[in-house]
Amino acid sequence: MHLAVQYLANPRMRITEVADLLGYSSIGAFTRWHGATFGSSPRKARPNS
């Protein structure tokens, strides 16, 4: 969980790259996990979103 927050805080990392680094098979799987865990999409968790 902590790595997801840390990676998403970096505006240079694409969400697809974050999902891949965390071992998700697709952006959709990562987005579903993020929504269930944090209550929002990864895009909304990014700075200046």
N, C-alpha and C positions, 0 to 999 in steps of 0.2 A: 504494500500500500504506500509506504513512504517513498519508494522509488518512483511510483506513478506521479505523485505530487511533485517530486523534485524534477523529474523529466518535463512535466507539463509547464513548470515555471520557467523553463528555458524556451524563449520565443524562437530560437533557431532550430529547435527540434520539431519536426512534423509529427502530427498525431499518429500517422501510420508508422513512423519510425519508433515512437514510444511503444506502440502496441507490439511491434516486432521484437524490440529489446526485452519486453516483459514476457515474451513467449506466447502471445495470442496468435491464433491461426488466421485471424481476420480483424479488420478495423471494427466490424460489427460486433464481434465477440468482446473486444475490449470496451467498446462503447456501452454495451449491455452491462458488463461487469462494473464499469465506472458509475453508471446510473444507479445500479442497485446498491453500490457501496457508498457513494457520496451524494446521491440524490440529484445529480445534474450530469450533463454531457461533458466529455473532456474539453470540448471547445469553450464551454462556459467557465471551466475551471482555470483557463489560461489568464495570465495578466492582461489587463485592458480588454476584457471580453464583455 
